[in-house]
Amino acid sequence: MKKIAVIGAGFSGAVIAHEAAKAGYQLDVFDARSHVAGNCHTERDEATNVMVHAYGPHIFHTSNEKVWNYVQQFDEFMPFVNRVKTVTRGRVFSLPINLLTINQFFGKTFNPREAETFMASVGDASITDPQTFEEQALRFVGRELYEAFFKGYTTKQWGMHPSQLPASILKRLPVRFNYDDNYYPSTYQGMPRHGYTHIVQKMLDHPNIQVHLNTKISRTEAGGYDHVFYSGPIDAWFGYSEGRLGYRTLDFHAERHEGDYQGNAVINYGDEEVPYTRISEHKHFSPWERHEKTLIFKEYSRYCEENDTPYYPIRLANEKSQLRQYIEMAKRESGITFVGRLGTYRYLDMHITIAEALDVAERFIAGASTGETMPAFLVDPLG
């Protein structure tokens, strides 16, 4: 059987490795970090015993039944509903914008029909073809809600004014004309009882898989394998020859307190003068547990420098131009498939990452019998 290298032990690499190992392939899985699960890594905090999402909150949600059934092989998923609050102008509101948010903000008692009519009246109907984030928000929620909930938060999150961001970032503005404050509209939602790292460890626990942590593998060294699945940064694979792609990174300021700090898992801060974007209280991600002490993360967003952890791609015009060059270079490579958030330079939720990794693994295994060559990408990074 072919010898396979998987570079990156996050969900993309772990799913591909697990499926290929079951099919009889021998795999080496490499990760530069000291742990598996990538940015989904979870661990117990020694001081509080709270399960911590080390790189920020990750809530599993999906409407893909195949993916939902797949992840439950590796851990029990406990009930969890993400109910985000936001603090703006000295008041607390529910997100996404729903009937309670509208009535609270404007001091009304609208029913759904009245609220829908009202929102149509405050939106800027003169903007018929929104080109920027700001125009998109003004078109659908009007200036007051835009400035309260989106302007400051977005400026902090992206490091630039919303008028400089494309409308595509705010693809579909969720406004609900009922009192549903479940942040996600997905069919399934939950939290793994033992954390995400536990899931990835179980995926990689197979006699055909050798895991190498704290290990970087170069493009030259990877050439000794029959095929490589690469989930690291696509620009890094080519030595940044076309320049570094732009990412935002996050800094977390941890604080430990007695009792309950904020009474909710996630609270956003919409005012621009508040330097952090949100506060996460990690014990609320595991509501089936009980803890006397608590741990919070204040989250700060900034541009990703050379030695930082990349979180989400910026994908503005300049980055897309660079990405196009890297894609062409990747397509000229042989024996490698680029996967995941970093490998395809796309913002991906966990369930999308897992679904795409399953597709990659299935195609690779099926291709062994037909002689089909794996392409560099199964999903167009610019699509």
C-alpha positions as CSV (number, residue, x, y, z in Angstrom):
1,M,0.0,0.0,0.0
2,K,1.1,3.6,-0.6
3,K,2.8,5.6,2.2
4,I,0.9,8.7,2.9
5,A,1.8,11.9,4.7
6,V,-0.8,14.1,6.4
7,I,0.6,17.5,7.3
8,G,-1.6,19.1,10.0
9,A,-3.4,17.2,12.8
10,G,-6.5,19.3,12.9
11,F,-9.9,18.0,11.8
12,S,-9.0,18.0,8.1
13,G,-5.9,15.9,8.6
14,A,-7.4,13.7,11.3
15,V,-10.5,12.7,9.3
16,I,-8.5,11.9,6.2
17,A,-5.9,9.9,8.2
18,H,-8.6,8.0,10.0
19,E,-10.5,7.0,6.9
20,A,-7.3,6.1,4.9
21,A,-6.0,4.1,7.8
22,K,-9.2,2.0,8.0
23,A,-8.7,1.3,4.3
24,G,-5.3,-0.1,4.9
25,Y,-3.0,2.8,4.2
26,Q,0.1,3.6,6.3
27,L,0.2,7.2,7.3
28,D,2.5,9.6,9.0
29,V,0.7,12.6,10.5
30,F,2.8,15.7,11.3
31,D,2.0,18.8,13.3
32,A,4.3,21.6,14.3
33,R,2.4,22.1,17.5
34,S,2.7,20.1,20.7
35,H,-0.9,18.9,20.5
36,V,-3.5,17.7,18.0
37,A,-6.8,19.3,17.0
38,G,-5.3,22.5,15.6
39,N,-7.3,25.6,16.6
40,C,-10.1,23.4,18.0
41,H,-7.7,22.2,20.8
42,T,-9.4,21.8,24.2
43,E,-7.7,21.2,27.6
44,R,-8.5,21.3,31.3
45,D,-7.4,24.5,33.1
46,E,-5.4,23.4,36.2
47,A,-6.6,26.2,38.4
48,T,-10.4,25.8,37.8
49,N,-10.7,22.4,36.1
50,V,-12.8,24.1,33.4
51,M,-12.6,22.7,29.9
52,V,-10.9,25.4,27.9
53,H,-11.2,26.1,24.2
54,A,-7.6,27.2,23.9
55,Y,-7.9,29.1,20.7
56,G,-11.3,30.5,21.3
57,P,-14.9,29.2,21.3
58,H,-15.8,26.3,19.0
59,I,-19.5,25.3,18.9
60,F,-20.3,22.3,16.8
61,H,-23.4,22.8,14.6
62,T,-24.5,21.3,11.3
63,S,-27.5,20.4,9.2
64,N,-25.5,17.7,7.5
65,E,-26.8,14.4,9.1
66,K,-23.8,12.5,7.7
67,V,-21.4,14.7,9.5
68,W,-23.4,14.7,12.7
69,N,-23.5,10.9,12.8
70,Y,-19.8,10.8,11.9
71,V,-18.5,12.9,14.8
72,Q,-20.7,11.0,17.3
73,Q,-18.6,7.9,16.8
74,F,-15.8,9.6,18.7
75,D,-17.5,11.2,21.7
76,E,-20.9,11.9,23.2
77,F,-22.3,15.2,22.1
78,M,-24.1,17.0,24.9
79,P,-27.0,19.5,24.4
80,F,-25.7,23.0,24.0
81,V,-27.4,26.1,22.4
82,N,-25.3,29.1,21.6
83,R,-27.2,32.2,22.8
84,V,-24.9,35.2,22.2
85,K,-25.5,38.5,23.9
86,T,-24.0,41.8,23.0
87,V,-23.2,44.9,25.1
88,T,-23.6,48.2,23.3
89,R,-24.2,51.7,24.5
90,G,-24.5,50.5,28.0
91,R,-27.2,47.9,27.4
92,V,-27.4,44.2,26.8
93,F,-29.2,42.7,23.7
94,S,-29.6,39.3,22.1
95,L,-28.0,38.3,18.8
96,P,-28.8,37.7,16.1
97,I,-31.1,40.6,15.8
98,N,-34.5,39.2,16.6
99,L,-37.9,40.5,17.7
100,L,-36.7,41.0,21.3
101,T,-33.7,42.9,20.1
102,I,-35.8,45.2,17.9
103,N,-38.4,45.8,20.6
104,Q,-35.8,46.5,23.3
105,F,-33.6,48.7,21.1
106,F,-36.5,50.9,19.9
107,G,-38.7,50.7,23.0
108,K,-41.5,49.0,21.1
109,T,-43.9,46.1,21.5
110,F,-44.1,45.1,17.8
111,N,-45.5,41.8,16.8
112,P,-43.7,40.0,13.9
113,R,-45.7,41.6,11.1
114,E,-45.3,45.1,12.6
115,A,-41.5,44.5,13.2
116,E,-41.0,43.5,9.6
117,T,-42.8,46.5,8.3
118,F,-40.8,48.7,10.7
119,M,-37.4,47.2,9.6
120,A,-38.3,47.8,6.0
121,S,-38.9,51.5,6.8
122,V,-35.6,52.0,8.6
123,G,-33.4,50.2,6.0
124,D,-31.8,52.4,3.3
125,A,-33.9,51.5,0.2
126,S,-31.7,53.8,-1.9
127,I,-28.9,51.2,-1.7
128,T,-30.1,48.7,-4.4
129,D,-26.8,47.0,-5.0
130,P,-24.7,46.9,-1.8
131,Q,-21.0,46.8,-2.5
132,T,-19.5,47.2,1.0
133,F,-20.2,45.7,4.4
134,E,-21.5,49.1,5.5
135,E,-23.9,49.4,2.6
136,Q,-25.1,45.9,3.1
137,A,-25.9,46.6,6.8
138,L,-27.5,50.0,6.1
139,R,-29.7,48.5,3.4
140,F,-31.2,45.8,5.7
141,V,-31.1,47.2,9.2
142,G,-30.7,50.9,8.9
143,R,-28.1,53.3,10.5
144,E,-29.1,53.0,14.2
145,L,-28.8,49.2,14.4
146,Y,-25.7,49.2,12.1
147,E,-23.9,51.6,14.3
148,A,-24.9,49.9,17.5
149,F,-24.3,46.2,16.6
150,F,-22.0,46.1,13.5
151,K,-19.8,49.2,13.0
152,G,-17.6,49.1,16.1
153,Y,-17.5,45.3,16.4
154,T,-16.5,44.9,12.7
155,T,-13.9,47.6,12.9
156,K,-12.2,45.9,15.8
157,Q,-12.6,42.4,14.2
158,W,-11.1,43.3,10.8
159,G,-8.9,46.3,11.7
160,M,-10.6,48.5,9.1
161,H,-13.8,50.5,8.6
162,P,-16.8,48.5,7.3
163,S,-16.9,50.8,4.3
164,Q,-13.6,49.2,3.2
165,L,-14.9,45.6,3.5
166,P,-16.8,43.8,0.7
167,A,-20.5,43.1,1.2
168,S,-19.8,39.4,0.8
169,I,-18.4,39.3,4.4
170,L,-21.9,40.0,5.6
171,K,-23.4,37.5,3.1
172,R,-26.8,37.2,4.7
173,L,-27.8,39.4,7.5
174,P,-29.9,37.3,9.9
175,V,-32.9,39.3,11.2
176,R,-35.5,37.2,12.9
177,F,-39.1,38.4,13.4
178,N,-39.6,36.1,16.4
179,Y,-38.0,35.6,19.8
180,D,-35.6,32.8,18.7
181,D,-32.2,33.7,20.1
182,N,-30.4,30.4,19.0
183,Y,-27.4,31.8,17.2
184,Y,-27.2,29.0,14.7
185,P,-30.1,27.9,12.5
186,S,-28.5,24.4,12.1
187,T,-30.5,21.2,12.6
188,Y,-27.9,19.8,15.0
189,Q,-25.9,21.6,17.7
190,G,-23.9,20.3,20.7
191,M,-20.6,20.1,22.5
192,P,-18.4,17.0,22.9
193,R,-18.5,15.8,26.5
194,H,-14.7,15.3,26.6
195,G,-13.6,18.1,24.2
196,Y,-12.5,18.3,20.6
197,T,-8.9,17.1,21.3
198,H,-10.4,13.9,22.6
199,I,-12.2,13.4,19.3
200,V,-9.1,14.0,17.2
201,Q,-7.0,11.7,19.4
202,K,-9.5,8.9,18.9
203,M,-9.5,9.5,15.1
204,L,-5.7,9.2,15.1
205,D,-5.6,6.2,17.4
206,H,-5.0,3.5,14.8
207,P,-2.1,1.1,14.3
208,N,-1.7,2.4,10.7
209,I,-1.1,6.0,11.9
210,Q,2.0,7.4,13.4
211,V,1.6,10.9,14.9
212,H,4.6,13.2,15.0
213,L,4.1,16.3,17.1
214,N,6.4,19.3,17.4
215,T,7.5,18.3,13.9
216,K,7.7,20.5,10.8
217,I,8.1,18.7,7.5
218,S,9.5,20.5,4.5
219,R,8.3,20.3,0.9
220,T,11.5,18.4,0.1
221,E,11.0,15.9,2.9
222,A,7.4,15.4,1.8
223,G,8.6,14.3,-1.6
224,G,9.4,10.9,-0.2
225,Y,5.7,10.0,0.2
226,D,3.4,8.6,-2.5
227,H,0.8,11.3,-1.6
228,V,0.6,14.3,0.7
229,F,-2.5,15.8,2.2
230,Y,-1.6,19.3,3.3
231,S,-3.6,21.4,5.7
232,G,-1.0,24.0,6.5
233,P,-0.9,27.5,5.0
234,I,-0.8,27.3,1.2
235,D,1.7,30.2,0.9
236,A,4.0,28.5,3.4
237,W,4.2,25.4,1.2
238,F,5.7,27.5,-1.5
239,G,8.0,29.4,0.8
240,Y,5.9,32.6,0.5
241,S,7.3,33.1,-2.9
242,E,4.4,35.3,-3.9
243,G,4.2,37.1,-0.6
244,R,2.3,36.2,2.6
245,L,-1.5,35.9,2.5
246,G,-3.3,38.1,4.9
247,Y,-4.9,36.7,8.1
248,R,-6.4,38.0,11.2
249,T,-5.1,36.5,14.5
250,L,-6.5,36.6,18.0
251,D,-5.0,37.4,21.4
252,F,-6.7,36.1,24.5
253,H,-6.4,37.7,27.9
254,A,-7.3,35.0,30.5
255,E,-8.8,35.9,33.9
256,R,-9.9,33.5,36.7
257,H,-12.6,34.5,39.1
258,E,-14.9,33.0,41.7
259,G,-18.4,32.0,40.9
260,D,-20.0,33.1,37.7
261,Y,-18.5,36.1,35.8
262,Q,-21.0,37.0,33.1
263,G,-23.8,34.3,33.2
264,N,-23.4,33.4,29.5
265,A,-20.9,31.6,27.3
266,V,-20.3,34.5,24.8
267,I,-20.9,38.2,25.1
268,N,-19.9,40.6,22.3
269,Y,-18.9,44.2,22.8
270,G,-20.1,46.4,20.0
271,D,-18.6,49.8,21.2
272,E,-15.4,50.6,19.4
273,E,-13.8,52.2,22.5
274,V,-13.9,48.8,24.2
275,P,-10.7,47.2,22.9
276,Y,-11.8,43.6,23.0
277,T,-14.4,42.1,20.7
278,R,-16.0,39.6,23.1
279,I,-15.6,37.8,26.4
280,S,-16.0,34.0,26.5
281,E,-16.7,32.2,29.8
282,H,-15.6,28.7,29.2
283,K,-17.4,26.8,31.9
284,H,-20.7,27.8,30.2
285,F,-19.6,25.7,27.1
286,S,-20.0,22.7,29.4
287,P,-23.3,23.4,31.2
288,W,-23.5,19.7,32.4
289,E,-20.4,20.4,34.6
290,R,-20.3,22.3,37.9
291,H,-17.4,24.6,38.8
292,E,-17.0,26.9,41.8
293,K,-14.4,29.0,39.9
294,T,-14.5,30.3,36.4
295,L,-12.2,31.2,33.5
296,I,-12.8,34.0,31.0
297,F,-11.0,35.0,27.8
298,K,-11.1,38.6,26.6
299,E,-10.6,38.4,22.9
300,Y,-8.6,40.9,20.8
301,S,-8.3,40.8,17.0
302,R,-5.3,42.1,15.0
303,Y,-3.3,41.5,11.8
304,C,-1.4,38.2,11.8
305,E,2.3,38.6,11.8
306,E,5.0,36.1,10.8
307,N,5.1,34.2,14.1
308,D,1.4,34.4,15.0
309,T,-1.3,31.8,14.8
310,P,-3.5,32.5,11.7
311,Y,-7.2,32.4,12.5
312,Y,-9.3,33.6,9.5
313,P,-8.3,34.8,6.0
314,I,-8.8,38.4,5.1
315,R,-9.5,37.6,1.4
316,L,-9.6,41.2,0.1
317,A,-8.6,42.0,-3.4
318,N,-4.8,41.8,-2.8
319,E,-5.0,38.5,-1.0
320,K,-7.2,37.0,-3.8
321,S,-4.7,38.1,-6.4
322,Q,-1.9,36.3,-4.4
323,L,-4.1,33.3,-3.8
324,R,-4.7,32.9,-7.5
325,Q,-1.0,32.7,-8.1
326,Y,-0.6,30.1,-5.4
327,I,-3.5,28.1,-6.8
328,E,-1.8,27.9,-10.2
329,M,1.4,26.8,-8.6
330,A,-0.4,24.1,-6.6
331,K,-2.1,22.7,-9.7
332,R,1.3,22.2,-11.2
333,E,2.4,20.1,-8.2
334,S,1.9,16.3,-8.2
335,G,1.1,14.0,-5.4
336,I,-0.4,16.6,-3.1
337,T,-3.9,17.7,-2.1
338,F,-4.5,21.0,-0.3
339,V,-7.3,20.8,2.3
340,G,-8.8,22.7,5.2
341,R,-9.0,26.3,6.2
342,L,-5.3,27.1,5.7
343,G,-4.7,24.9,2.7
344,T,-7.5,26.4,0.7
345,Y,-7.4,29.9,2.4
346,R,-11.1,29.9,3.2
347,Y,-13.0,30.5,6.4
348,L,-14.5,27.1,7.3
349,D,-16.7,26.0,10.2
350,M,-15.9,22.6,11.7
351,H,-18.7,20.8,10.1
352,I,-17.7,22.0,6.6
353,T,-14.1,21.0,7.3
354,I,-15.2,17.5,8.3
355,A,-17.6,17.1,5.3
356,E,-14.9,18.2,2.8
357,A,-12.3,15.9,4.5
358,L,-14.6,13.0,4.2
359,D,-15.1,13.7,0.5
360,V,-11.4,13.9,0.0
361,A,-10.8,10.6,1.8
362,E,-13.6,8.8,-0.1
363,R,-12.3,10.0,-3.5
364,F,-8.7,9.0,-2.6
365,I,-9.7,5.5,-1.5
366,A,-12.0,5.0,-4.5
367,G,-9.4,6.3,-6.9
368,A,-7.0,3.5,-5.7
369,S,-9.0,1.0,-7.7
370,T,-9.5,3.1,-10.7
371,G,-6.1,4.8,-11.0
372,E,-7.7,8.2,-10.6
373,T,-5.2,10.9,-9.7
374,M,-6.1,13.1,-6.8
375,P,-6.2,16.8,-7.8
376,A,-4.6,19.6,-5.9
377,F,-8.1,20.9,-4.8
378,L,-11.5,19.2,-4.5
379,V,-13.1,22.6,-3.8
380,D,-12.1,25.8,-5.7
381,P,-10.5,28.1,-3.1
382,L,-11.8,31.1,-5.1
383,G,-15.3,29.7,-5.5
